[in-house]
Amino acid sequence: MIRMLIAAIAALSLAPAALADERAYATPELAAGVEEGGTLVTADILGMVCDFCAVAMTRTFGRRAEVSAVHIDLDDKTLQLVVREGHELTDATITDLVRRSGYQLTGEIRRGDAA
């Protein structure tokens, strides 16, 4: 009985870390890209309101050799992508691609783990 209680407490103490990982990476593809050494990039986008918007942005960034994964969150109006290890995708390039897609950034481009 005591062993079961200790095991349950140990499992609960690990749960917040697991939940944090799930929040940080919206898709398994983003998580895999980061695990392979890629850099998570997050940007807030103005004007994305529909599935067509998400598909267009996903295609725009997904075609890039530097990008291993793309996720658009229409509720949060965010673009998340993973830049492959050893590759670079500058803020200027990201800004230009967003602009050419008909949207604009509403803040700074963030690199690293997302919360």
N, CA, C and O atoms as a GROMACS GRO file, in nm:
protein
  460
    1MET      N    1   0.081  -0.119   0.000
    1MET     CA    2   0.000   0.000   0.000
    1MET      C    3   0.086   0.126   0.000
    1MET      O    4   0.060   0.221  -0.074
    2ILE      N    5   0.189   0.127   0.083
    2ILE     CA    6   0.278   0.243   0.090
    2ILE      C    7   0.352   0.259  -0.042
    2ILE      O    8   0.370   0.371  -0.089
    3ARG      N    9   0.395   0.150  -0.102
    3ARG     CA   10   0.464   0.157  -0.232
    3ARG      C   11   0.374   0.217  -0.339
    3ARG      O   12   0.419   0.296  -0.422
    4MET      N   13   0.247   0.179  -0.338
    4MET     CA   14   0.153   0.233  -0.436
    4MET      C   15   0.134   0.383  -0.415
    4MET      O   16   0.125   0.459  -0.512
    5LEU      N   17   0.129   0.426  -0.290
    5LEU     CA   18   0.114   0.567  -0.260
    5LEU      C   19   0.237   0.645  -0.305
    5LEU      O   20   0.224   0.754  -0.362
    6ILE      N   21   0.355   0.592  -0.279
    6ILE     CA   22   0.479   0.657  -0.322
    6ILE      C   23   0.484   0.667  -0.474
    6ILE      O   24   0.522   0.770  -0.528
    7ALA      N   25   0.446   0.560  -0.543
    7ALA     CA   26   0.445   0.561  -0.689
    7ALA      C   27   0.347   0.665  -0.743
    7ALA      O   28   0.376   0.734  -0.841
    8ALA      N   29   0.231   0.677  -0.679
    8ALA     CA   30   0.131   0.774  -0.723
    8ALA      C   31   0.181   0.916  -0.703
    8ALA      O   32   0.162   1.002  -0.789
    9ILE      N   33   0.246   0.942  -0.591
    9ILE     CA   34   0.301   1.076  -0.564
    9ILE      C   35   0.411   1.107  -0.664
    9ILE      O   36   0.418   1.219  -0.715
   10ALA      N   37   0.496   1.011  -0.692
   10ALA     CA   38   0.603   1.032  -0.790
   10ALA      C   39   0.546   1.062  -0.928
   10ALA      O   40   0.596   1.151  -0.997
   11ALA      N   41   0.442   0.991  -0.967
   11ALA     CA   42   0.380   1.015  -1.098
   11ALA      C   43   0.319   1.155  -1.105
   11ALA      O   44   0.330   1.222  -1.208
   12LEU      N   45   0.256   1.198  -0.998
   12LEU     CA   46   0.197   1.332  -0.995
   12LEU      C   47   0.303   1.440  -1.002
   12LEU      O   48   0.281   1.545  -1.062
   13SER      N   49   0.418   1.417  -0.941
   13SER     CA   50   0.523   1.518  -0.943
   13SER      C   51   0.582   1.533  -1.082
   13SER      O   52   0.638   1.638  -1.114
   14LEU      N   53   0.573   1.430  -1.165
   14LEU     CA   54   0.623   1.438  -1.302
   14LEU      C   55   0.520   1.496  -1.397
   14LEU      O   56   0.557   1.543  -1.505
   15ALA      N   57   0.394   1.496  -1.362
   15ALA     CA   58   0.288   1.541  -1.451
   15ALA      C   59   0.303   1.686  -1.497
   15ALA      O   60   0.284   1.712  -1.616
   16PRO      N   61   0.338   1.783  -1.410
   16PRO     CA   62   0.350   1.920  -1.459
   16PRO      C   63   0.455   1.935  -1.569
   16PRO      O   64   0.434   2.012  -1.662
   17ALA      N   65   0.565   1.863  -1.560
   17ALA     CA   66   0.667   1.871  -1.665
   17ALA      C   67   0.613   1.817  -1.796
   17ALA      O   68   0.638   1.875  -1.902
   18ALA      N   69   0.540   1.708  -1.791
   18ALA     CA   70   0.482   1.652  -1.913
   18ALA      C   71   0.380   1.747  -1.973
   18ALA      O   72   0.375   1.764  -2.094
   19LEU      N   73   0.297   1.808  -1.889
   19LEU     CA   74   0.198   1.903  -1.939
   19LEU      C   75   0.265   2.025  -2.000
   19LEU      O   76   0.217   2.077  -2.100
   20ALA      N   77   0.374   2.071  -1.941
   20ALA     CA   78   0.447   2.185  -1.996
   20ALA      C   79   0.499   2.153  -2.134
   20ALA      O   80   0.494   2.238  -2.224
   21ASP      N   81   0.551   2.031  -2.154
   21ASP     CA   82   0.600   1.993  -2.286
   21ASP      C   83   0.487   1.993  -2.388
   21ASP      O   84   0.507   2.038  -2.501
   22GLU      N   85   0.369   1.944  -2.350
   22GLU     CA   86   0.256   1.942  -2.442
   22GLU      C   87   0.213   2.083  -2.480
   22GLU      O   88   0.176   2.107  -2.595
   23ARG      N   89   0.218   2.177  -2.388
   23ARG     CA   90   0.180   2.314  -2.418
   23ARG      C   91   0.283   2.382  -2.506
   23ARG      O   92   0.247   2.464  -2.590
   24ALA      N   93   0.410   2.349  -2.489
   24ALA     CA   94   0.515   2.416  -2.563
   24ALA      C   95   0.511   2.380  -2.711
   24ALA      O   96   0.541   2.464  -2.796
   25TYR      N   97   0.473   2.258  -2.744
   25TYR     CA   98   0.474   2.213  -2.882
   25TYR      C   99   0.333   2.173  -2.923
   25TYR      O  100   0.280   2.074  -2.874
   26ALA      N  101   0.275   2.251  -3.010
   26ALA     CA  102   0.136   2.230  -3.049
   26ALA      C  103   0.115   2.103  -3.129
   26ALA      O  104   0.004   2.049  -3.131
   27THR      N  105   0.219   2.053  -3.194
   27THR     CA  106   0.206   1.931  -3.274
   27THR      C  107   0.325   1.840  -3.250
   27THR      O  108   0.431   1.886  -3.208
   28PRO      N  109   0.309   1.712  -3.276
   28PRO     CA  110   0.423   1.620  -3.265
   28PRO      C  111   0.536   1.657  -3.362
   28PRO      O  112   0.653   1.633  -3.333
   29GLU      N  113   0.500   1.715  -3.477
   29GLU     CA  114   0.602   1.754  -3.575
   29GLU      C  115   0.691   1.866  -3.521
   29GLU      O  116   0.813   1.864  -3.542
   30LEU      N  117   0.632   1.962  -3.451
   30LEU     CA  118   0.712   2.067  -3.388
   30LEU      C  119   0.804   2.008  -3.283
   30LEU      O  120   0.922   2.041  -3.277
   31ALA      N  121   0.749   1.921  -3.199
   31ALA     CA  122   0.829   1.858  -3.094
   31ALA      C  123   0.944   1.779  -3.154
   31ALA      O  124   1.057   1.787  -3.106
   32ALA      N  125   0.917   1.702  -3.259
   32ALA     CA  126   1.022   1.622  -3.323
   32ALA      C  127   1.130   1.711  -3.384
   32ALA      O  128   1.248   1.681  -3.374
   33GLY      N  129   1.089   1.821  -3.446
   33GLY     CA  130   1.186   1.913  -3.505
   33GLY      C  131   1.280   1.972  -3.402
   33GLY      O  132   1.400   1.984  -3.426
   34VAL      N  133   1.226   2.008  -3.285
   34VAL     CA  134   1.308   2.063  -3.177
   34VAL      C  135   1.398   1.954  -3.119
   34VAL      O  136   1.515   1.978  -3.091
   35GLU      N  137   1.343   1.833  -3.102
   35GLU     CA  138   1.423   1.722  -3.049
   35GLU      C  139   1.540   1.688  -3.141
   35GLU      O  140   1.644   1.640  -3.094
   36GLU      N  141   1.525   1.714  -3.271
   36GLU     CA  142   1.632   1.689  -3.367
   36GLU      C  143   1.732   1.804  -3.373
   36GLU      O  144   1.821   1.803  -3.457
   37GLY      N  145   1.718   1.902  -3.284
   37GLY     CA  146   1.813   2.011  -3.276
   37GLY      C  147   1.768   2.139  -3.343
   37GLY      O  148   1.844   2.236  -3.348
   38GLY      N  149   1.646   2.142  -3.394
   38GLY     CA  150   1.595   2.262  -3.458
   38GLY      C  151   1.557   2.369  -3.357
   38GLY      O  152   1.552   2.343  -3.237
   39THR      N  153   1.532   2.488  -3.408
   39THR     CA  154   1.495   2.602  -3.324
   39THR      C  155   1.349   2.637  -3.347
   39THR      O  156   1.306   2.659  -3.461
   40LEU      N  157   1.272   2.643  -3.239
   40LEU     CA  158   1.132   2.682  -3.247
   40LEU      C  159   1.123   2.833  -3.266
   40LEU      O  160   1.187   2.909  -3.194
   41VAL      N  161   1.043   2.875  -3.363
   41VAL     CA  162   1.022   3.017  -3.391
   41VAL      C  163   0.871   3.043  -3.381
   41VAL      O  164   0.791   2.969  -3.438
   42THR      N  165   0.835   3.148  -3.308
   42THR     CA  166   0.694   3.183  -3.290
   42THR      C  167   0.674   3.329  -3.329
   42THR      O  168   0.753   3.415  -3.292
   43ALA      N  169   0.566   3.355  -3.403
   43ALA     CA  170   0.534   3.492  -3.443
   43ALA      C  171   0.383   3.512  -3.436
   43ALA      O  172   0.306   3.423  -3.470
   44ASP      N  173   0.344   3.630  -3.392
   44ASP     CA  174   0.202   3.667  -3.389
   44ASP      C  175   0.168   3.733  -3.523
   44ASP      O  176   0.239   3.821  -3.570
   45ILE      N  177   0.057   3.688  -3.583
   45ILE     CA  178   0.021   3.731  -3.718
   45ILE      C  179  -0.115   3.800  -3.716
   45ILE      O  180  -0.210   3.749  -3.656
   46LEU      N  181  -0.125   3.914  -3.780
   46LEU     CA  182  -0.250   3.988  -3.792
   46LEU      C  183  -0.318   3.948  -3.923
   46LEU      O  184  -0.255   3.946  -4.029
   47GLY      N  185  -0.447   3.918  -3.916
   47GLY     CA  186  -0.524   3.893  -4.037
   47GLY      C  187  -0.556   3.748  -4.067
   47GLY      O  188  -0.632   3.721  -4.160
   48MET      N  189  -0.502   3.655  -3.991
   48MET     CA  190  -0.533   3.513  -4.014
   48MET      C  191  -0.664   3.481  -3.944
   48MET      O  192  -0.674   3.487  -3.822
   49VAL      N  193  -0.766   3.445  -4.023
   49VAL     CA  194  -0.897   3.421  -3.963
   49VAL      C  195  -0.964   3.291  -4.006
   49VAL      O  196  -1.064   3.251  -3.947
   50CYS      N  197  -0.910   3.225  -4.108
   50CYS     CA  198  -0.981   3.107  -4.160
   50CYS      C  199  -0.883   2.994  -4.193
   50CYS      O  200  -0.761   3.013  -4.192
   51ASP      N  201  -0.939   2.878  -4.222
   51ASP     CA  202  -0.856   2.763  -4.257
   51ASP      C  203  -0.774   2.790  -4.383
   51ASP      O  204  -0.660   2.744  -4.393
   52PHE      N  205  -0.830   2.864  -4.478
   52PHE     CA  206  -0.756   2.897  -4.599
   52PHE      C  207  -0.630   2.976  -4.564
   52PHE      O  208  -0.524   2.954  -4.622
   53CYS      N  209  -0.643   3.069  -4.468
   53CYS     CA  210  -0.527   3.146  -4.423
   53CYS      C  211  -0.419   3.053  -4.369
   53CYS      O  212  -0.301   3.066  -4.401
   54ALA      N  213  -0.461   2.959  -4.287
   54ALA     CA  214  -0.367   2.865  -4.226
   54ALA      C  215  -0.299   2.778  -4.332
   54ALA      O  216  -0.178   2.755  -4.325
   55VAL      N  217  -0.375   2.730  -4.429
   55VAL     CA  218  -0.318   2.647  -4.535
   55VAL      C  219  -0.217   2.726  -4.616
   55VAL      O  220  -0.109   2.676  -4.648
   56ALA      N  221  -0.251   2.850  -4.651
   56ALA     CA  222  -0.160   2.933  -4.730
   56ALA      C  223  -0.028   2.958  -4.656
   56ALA      O  224   0.079   2.945  -4.715
   57MET      N  225  -0.036   2.992  -4.529
   57MET     CA  226   0.086   3.018  -4.451
   57MET      C  227   0.166   2.890  -4.432
   57MET      O  228   0.289   2.891  -4.439
   58THR      N  229   0.098   2.780  -4.409
   58THR     CA  230   0.167   2.652  -4.391
   58THR      C  231   0.242   2.615  -4.518
   58THR      O  232   0.357   2.571  -4.510
   59ARG      N  233   0.181   2.634  -4.633
   59ARG     CA  234   0.250   2.605  -4.760
   59ARG      C  235   0.368   2.698  -4.782
   59ARG      O  236   0.475   2.654  -4.823
   60THR      N  237   0.348   2.826  -4.755
   60THR     CA  238   0.455   2.923  -4.776
   60THR      C  239   0.580   2.885  -4.698
   60THR      O  240   0.691   2.885  -4.752
   61PHE      N  241   0.563   2.854  -4.570
   61PHE     CA  242   0.679   2.821  -4.488
   61PHE      C  243   0.722   2.676  -4.502
   61PHE      O  244   0.840   2.645  -4.492
   62GLY      N  245   0.627   2.587  -4.526
   62GLY     CA  246   0.658   2.445  -4.539
   62GLY      C  247   0.743   2.412  -4.660
   62GLY      O  248   0.810   2.308  -4.662
   63ARG      N  249   0.741   2.496  -4.761
   63ARG     CA  250   0.822   2.475  -4.882
   63ARG      C  251   0.968   2.510  -4.862
   63ARG      O  252   1.053   2.474  -4.944
   64ARG      N  253   0.999   2.579  -4.756
   64ARG     CA  254   1.136   2.624  -4.731
   64ARG      C  255   1.222   2.508  -4.683
   64ARG      O  256   1.181   2.431  -4.596
   65ALA      N  257   1.342   2.495  -4.739
   65ALA     CA  258   1.434   2.388  -4.699
   65ALA      C  259   1.477   2.402  -4.554
   65ALA      O  260   1.510   2.303  -4.489
   66GLU      N  261   1.476   2.526  -4.502
   66GLU     CA  262   1.521   2.551  -4.365
   66GLU      C  263   1.419   2.506  -4.261
   66GLU      O  264   1.453   2.492  -4.144
   67VAL      N  265   1.295   2.484  -4.303
   67VAL     CA  266   1.185   2.459  -4.210
   67VAL      C  267   1.148   2.311  -4.208
   67VAL      O  268   1.124   2.250  -4.312
   68SER      N  269   1.143   2.254  -4.086
   68SER     CA  270   1.106   2.113  -4.074
   68SER      C  271   0.961   2.093  -4.033
   68SER      O  272   0.905   1.986  -4.056
   69ALA      N  273   0.898   2.194  -3.972
   69ALA     CA  274   0.758   2.181  -3.929
   69ALA      C  275   0.696   2.320  -3.919
   69ALA      O  276   0.763   2.418  -3.887
   70VAL      N  277   0.565   2.325  -3.946
   70VAL     CA  278   0.490   2.451  -3.938
   70VAL      C  279   0.357   2.424  -3.870
   70VAL      O  280   0.293   2.322  -3.895
   71HIS      N  281   0.315   2.516  -3.785
   71HIS     CA  282   0.182   2.507  -3.724
   71HIS      C  283   0.124   2.648  -3.715
   71HIS      O  284   0.189   2.742  -3.671
   72ILE      N  285  -0.001   2.659  -3.757
   72ILE     CA  286  -0.075   2.785  -3.746
   72ILE      C  287  -0.186   2.765  -3.644
   72ILE      O  288  -0.264   2.670  -3.654
   73ASP      N  289  -0.193   2.855  -3.547
   73ASP     CA  290  -0.302   2.852  -3.449
   73ASP      C  291  -0.393   2.971  -3.477
   73ASP      O  292  -0.360   3.086  -3.446
   74LEU      N  293  -0.508   2.943  -3.536
   74LEU     CA  294  -0.601   3.050  -3.572
   74LEU      C  295  -0.662   3.119  -3.450
   74LEU      O  296  -0.691   3.238  -3.455
   75ASP      N  297  -0.680   3.045  -3.342
   75ASP     CA  298  -0.737   3.106  -3.220
   75ASP      C  299  -0.641   3.208  -3.160
   75ASP      O  300  -0.682   3.317  -3.120
   76ASP      N  301  -0.513   3.171  -3.153
   76ASP     CA  302  -0.412   3.260  -3.095
   76ASP      C  303  -0.349   3.352  -3.199
   76ASP      O  304  -0.273   3.443  -3.164
   77LYS      N  305  -0.379   3.328  -3.327
   77LYS     CA  306  -0.321   3.406  -3.438
   77LYS      C  307  -0.168   3.397  -3.436
   77LYS      O  308  -0.099   3.498  -3.449
   78THR      N  309  -0.116   3.274  -3.419
   78THR     CA  310   0.028   3.256  -3.415
   78THR      C  311   0.076   3.160  -3.523
   78THR      O  312   0.005   3.068  -3.564
   79LEU      N  313   0.196   3.184  -3.565
   79LEU     CA  314   0.271   3.096  -3.654
   79LEU      C  315   0.382   3.036  -3.571
   79LEU      O  316   0.458   3.109  -3.506
   80GLN      N  317   0.393   2.904  -3.572
   80GLN     CA  318   0.507   2.838  -3.509
   80GLN      C  319   0.572   2.752  -3.615
   80GLN      O  320   0.505   2.683  -3.692
   81LEU      N  321   0.704   2.757  -3.618
   81LEU     CA  322   0.778   2.673  -3.711
   81LEU      C  323   0.909   2.632  -3.647
   81LEU      O  324   0.953   2.691  -3.549
   82VAL      N  325   0.970   2.529  -3.703
   82VAL     CA  326   1.099   2.483  -3.655
   82VAL      C  327   1.200   2.500  -3.768
   82VAL      O  328   1.182   2.448  -3.878
   83VAL      N  329   1.307   2.575  -3.738
   83VAL     CA  330   1.417   2.591  -3.832
   83VAL      C  331   1.515   2.477  -3.806
   83VAL      O  332   1.559   2.456  -3.694
   84ARG      N  333   1.548   2.405  -3.912
   84ARG     CA  334   1.636   2.289  -3.900
   84ARG      C  335   1.773   2.328  -3.844
   84ARG      O  336   1.823   2.438  -3.868
   85GLU      N  337   1.831   2.236  -3.769
   85GLU     CA  338   1.964   2.256  -3.715
   85GLU      C  339   2.062   2.281  -3.830
   85GLU      O  340   2.058   2.211  -3.931
   86GLY      N  341   2.147   2.381  -3.813
   86GLY     CA  342   2.246   2.413  -3.915
   86GLY      C  343   2.194   2.504  -4.025
   86GLY      O  344   2.268   2.539  -4.117
   87HIS      N  345   2.067   2.542  -4.017
   87HIS     CA  346   2.007   2.632  -4.115
   87HIS      C  347   1.968   2.763  -4.046
   87HIS      O  348   1.962   2.771  -3.924
   88GLU      N  349   1.942   2.864  -4.127
   88GLU     CA  350   1.902   2.994  -4.073
   88GLU      C  351   1.782   3.046  -4.151
   88GLU      O  352   1.776   3.033  -4.274
   89LEU      N  353   1.691   3.103  -4.082
   89LEU     CA  354   1.577   3.174  -4.141
   89LEU      C  355   1.567   3.305  -4.064
   89LEU      O  356   1.520   3.309  -3.950
   90THR      N  357   1.613   3.412  -4.127
   90THR     CA  358   1.624   3.540  -4.058
   90THR      C  359   1.487   3.601  -4.030
   90THR      O  360   1.387   3.566  -4.094
   91ASP      N  361   1.485   3.692  -3.934
   91ASP     CA  362   1.361   3.764  -3.903
   91ASP      C  363   1.312   3.840  -4.026
   91ASP      O  364   1.192   3.847  -4.051
   92ALA      N  365   1.406   3.898  -4.101
   92ALA     CA  366   1.369   3.973  -4.222
   92ALA      C  367   1.302   3.882  -4.324
   92ALA      O  368   1.204   3.922  -4.388
   93THR      N  369   1.353   3.761  -4.341
   93THR     CA  370   1.293   3.666  -4.435
   93THR      C  371   1.154   3.625  -4.388
   93THR      O  372   1.060   3.619  -4.468
   94ILE      N  373   1.140   3.596  -4.259
   94ILE     CA  374   1.010   3.558  -4.204
   94ILE      C  375   0.910   3.672  -4.224
   94ILE      O  376   0.797   3.649  -4.268
   95THR      N  377   0.952   3.793  -4.193
   95THR     CA  378   0.865   3.910  -4.209
   95THR      C  379   0.822   3.926  -4.354
   95THR      O  380   0.706   3.954  -4.382
   96ASP      N  381   0.916   3.910  -4.447
   96ASP     CA  382   0.887   3.923  -4.589
   96ASP      C  383   0.788   3.816  -4.637
   96ASP      O  384   0.695   3.845  -4.711
   97LEU      N  385   0.810   3.691  -4.593
   97LEU     CA  386   0.720   3.583  -4.632
   97LEU      C  387   0.578   3.605  -4.578
   97LEU      O  388   0.480   3.579  -4.648
   98VAL      N  389   0.569   3.653  -4.456
   98VAL     CA  390   0.438   3.683  -4.397
   98VAL      C  391   0.370   3.794  -4.476
   98VAL      O  392   0.252   3.785  -4.509
   99ARG      N  393   0.446   3.899  -4.507
   99ARG     CA  394   0.392   4.013  -4.582
   99ARG      C  395   0.346   3.971  -4.722
   99ARG      O  396   0.238   4.011  -4.766
  100ARG      N  397   0.427   3.891  -4.789
  100ARG     CA  398   0.390   3.844  -4.924
  100ARG      C  399   0.267   3.754  -4.922
  100ARG      O  400   0.197   3.742  -5.023
  101SER      N  401   0.242   3.692  -4.809
  101SER     CA  402   0.124   3.607  -4.795
  101SER      C  403  -0.002   3.689  -4.766
  101SER      O  404  -0.112   3.635  -4.761
  102GLY      N  405   0.017   3.820  -4.747
  102GLY     CA  406  -0.098   3.908  -4.724
  102GLY      C  407  -0.127   3.938  -4.578
  102GLY      O  408  -0.235   3.987  -4.546
  103TYR      N  409  -0.032   3.910  -4.491
  103TYR     CA  410  -0.053   3.930  -4.348
  103TYR      C  411   0.060   4.017  -4.293
  103TYR      O  412   0.151   4.055  -4.367
  104GLN      N  413   0.053   4.049  -4.165
  104GLN     CA  414   0.163   4.124  -4.104
  104GLN      C  415   0.186   4.074  -3.963
  104GLN      O  416   0.096   4.022  -3.897
  105LEU      N  417   0.308   4.093  -3.917
  105LEU     CA  418   0.345   4.056  -3.781
  105LEU      C  419   0.289   4.159  -3.684
  105LEU      O  420   0.279   4.277  -3.717
  106THR      N  421   0.252   4.113  -3.565
  106THR     CA  422   0.200   4.206  -3.464
  106THR      C  423   0.289   4.211  -3.341
  106THR      O  424   0.244   4.250  -3.233
  107GLY      N  425   0.412   4.173  -3.356
  107GLY     CA  426   0.506   4.174  -3.244
  107GLY      C  427   0.639   4.121  -3.290
  107GLY      O  428   0.664   4.104  -3.409
  108GLU      N  429   0.724   4.095  -3.194
  108GLU     CA  430   0.856   4.044  -3.225
  108GLU      C  431   0.851   3.895  -3.254
  108GLU      O  432   0.765   3.823  -3.204
  109ILE      N  433   0.944   3.850  -3.335
  109ILE     CA  434   0.960   3.708  -3.362
  109ILE      C  435   1.038   3.649  -3.245
  109ILE      O  436   1.144   3.700  -3.208
  110ARG      N  437   0.984   3.542  -3.187
  110ARG     CA  438   1.047   3.481  -3.070
  110ARG      C  439   1.111   3.349  -3.109
  110ARG      O  440   1.053   3.271  -3.186
  111ARG      N  441   1.229   3.325  -3.057
  111ARG     CA  442   1.300   3.201  -3.084
  111ARG      C  443   1.324   3.126  -2.954
  111ARG      O  444   1.352   3.186  -2.850
  112GLY      N  445   1.311   2.995  -2.961
  112GLY     CA  446   1.329   2.912  -2.843
  112GLY      C  447   1.196   2.855  -2.797
  112GLY      O  448   1.095   2.867  -2.866
  113ASP      N  449   1.198   2.792  -2.679
  113ASP     CA  450   1.078   2.725  -2.628
  113ASP      C  451   0.964   2.823  -2.610
  113ASP      O  452   0.983   2.936  -2.565
  114ALA      N  453   0.846   2.778  -2.645
  114ALA     CA  454   0.726   2.858  -2.625
  114ALA      C  455   0.655   2.810  -2.500
  114ALA      O  456   0.658   2.692  -2.466
  115ALA      N  457   0.592   2.903  -2.433
  115ALA     CA  458   0.517   2.866  -2.311
  115ALA      C  459   0.370   2.870  -2.338
  115ALA      O  460   0.290   2.842  -2.249
   0.00000   0.00000   0.00000
